[in-house]
Amino acid sequence: MANFVPLSEQQEADEATESKPTTQKVISLLNEAQLEQRQKKMDCLYQVKELVINKDPDLLDSFLDEVIAFQQDTSPEVRKFVVQFMQDACKTDDGLLVRVIPMLSYMIEDLNSSVVKRVMTAFMQLYMMAFVYTVKSKSSPEDIKEMWKALHETKLRAVDMLEAENDG
C-alpha cells in the first residue's frame, strides 16, 4: 500500500486552475489584469494571449473586445501590448480586421510616441492583409467600406505625422 502524501496548497491551487476550462482561465486572468499593477498586469495579459491566440483561437472572437479595452490603460507598455495582440489576432483570424483597423486608427492618436510607432508598424502589416481580405472576404460591403475608410484615415494621419516631424 502506497503512502498518501498530501498536496501542498499551491499544488492544489495549480490543479484546480488546470481543471478549469480555458474560458474560465481567461476570464480570471482578465479580471486580475484589471486590478494589478504594470508588470503583473502584463504577465496576466501575456497569459491571456497565449491561451486565446495560441492554445484556443476559437475564443478569440469572444475576448477580443475585453483585451482591446486595455488600450485605455495608463501604461504605454500595456497599450503597446494591445496593439501587438490586435495584430496577432488578425494574423490568426483575418475576419477580425474589420473590428481591429478602426481601433488602430483611434490608437494612432496616442500621446506616447512609442505607442504610435508600434501602431504604425502594426498598421503596415495589417494594410497588406486587408488587401487580401477584401478580395477573399464574404463580409458585408458596408463592413469593408468602414475598414477601408479607417485604413485611409490612418494612412493620412501617419503621412501628416511624418511631414510634421520633417518640418524643422
N, C-alpha and C positions, 0 to 999 in steps of 0.2 A: 504494500500500500504506500503510495507516494505521499509525502508530507505536503500539506496545504500551506502555501506561502501567501499571505495577504498582499494585495497590491497597494502600493502607496497611493496617496490621494491624487498625486499628479498622474500616475498611470491610469487610474480610474477615470480621471477627467479627460485624458487623451483618448481612451477607449470610447467614452461617451461621445466625444466630439467626432471620432471616426465613424461612429454608427449613425450619426445624424445624416440625413440626406444633404446633398450638395447645396440645395436651395436654402436650407436652414443655416448652413455654414456661412453662405454668402450674406444672408440677412444679418446674422450675428456680427460678421466682420464689418459690414457697412455701418451698423449701429455703433459698434465700438470705435470705428474710424471717426464718426461724428463727435465723439466725446474726448478723443485723445489729442495729445499734442503732436507736433510735426513728425518726429521720427516714428513713433508708434502708429500714427495715422498712416504714414507711408507704408509701414510694414503691413498693416491691415489691407490697404488698397492693393499692394502687390499680390497679396494672397487672393484677393478677390479677382484680380486679373488672371492669375494662374488658374483659378477654378472656372471662371466664366469663359475665358478665351481658349485656354489650352486643354482643360480637362472636360468641360461640358459646354461646348459652344451653343447648344440649344437654349441655354439660359441667357445668352447674350441679349436677345431682344427684351427679355423681362427686366434686366438690370442695367441696361444702358443709361436710361434716364437718371437712375439713382447715382451712378458714378459721375455722369456729366454734371450733376448738381454740385459737385465739389469744385466746379470752375469758379465758384464764388468764394472759395477759401482765401484766407489772408496770406497763406504761404505760396510764394511763386513756385516752389518745388511741387506742391500738390497740384497747382494749376498746370504745370508742365506735364505732370503725370497724366492728368485728364486728357491733354492733347495727345499724348502717346497712346493712351487707352483707346481714344476715338479712332486713331489711325490704325491700330492693330485690330480693332473691331471691324473696320471696313475691309481690311485685308482678309479677315475671316468670313465676313458676310457682306458682299458689296451692296446688298439691298439696303444697308444702313446708311449709305452715302446721302440719301435724301434727308435723313434726320441729322447727320453729323455736319455736313457742309454749312448749314445755317449757324450752327453753334461755333464752328471755327471762324466764320465771318464775324460773329459777335466778339470772339476772343482776340481777334487781331487788334482790337482797340484797348487791350490791356495796358496798364501803366508801366509794367515791368518789361524792360527790353528783352530779357532772356526768354520770357514767355512769348513775346511777339515773334522772336526769332524761331522758337520751337513751332509756333503756329505756321509760320511761313514755310518751314521745312516740311511739315506735315501736309500743308496745302499743296505744295509742288507735287508730292507723290500722289495725293488723292485726286488732283486735277486730271492726271493721266488715267487713273482708274475710272473717273467719271465719264471720260470719253467712251471707254469700252462698255461701261454700264449702260450708258444711254443707247448705244447700238443694240445691246442684247436685252434691254430692260422690258419687262412686262408691267412696269409701274404705270400709273396713270400719267397722261401727258402733263397734267397740272403739277404733279409732284416733280417731274423732270424740269418743267419751266421754273419752278421755285428754286430747285437746286442750282440750275444754271444762272439764275438771277443772283443768287448768293455767291456763286463762283465768280461771276463777273464783277460784282461789287468788291469782293475780297481782292481780286486781282488789281482793280483800280486803286484800292486803298494801299496795297503793297507798292505799287508804282509811285504813288504820291509820297509814300514814306521814303522810298529810295531817292526820289528827286529832292525832297526836303533835306535829307542828310548830305546831299552833294551840293547844296546851295552855298555853303560857306564854311 
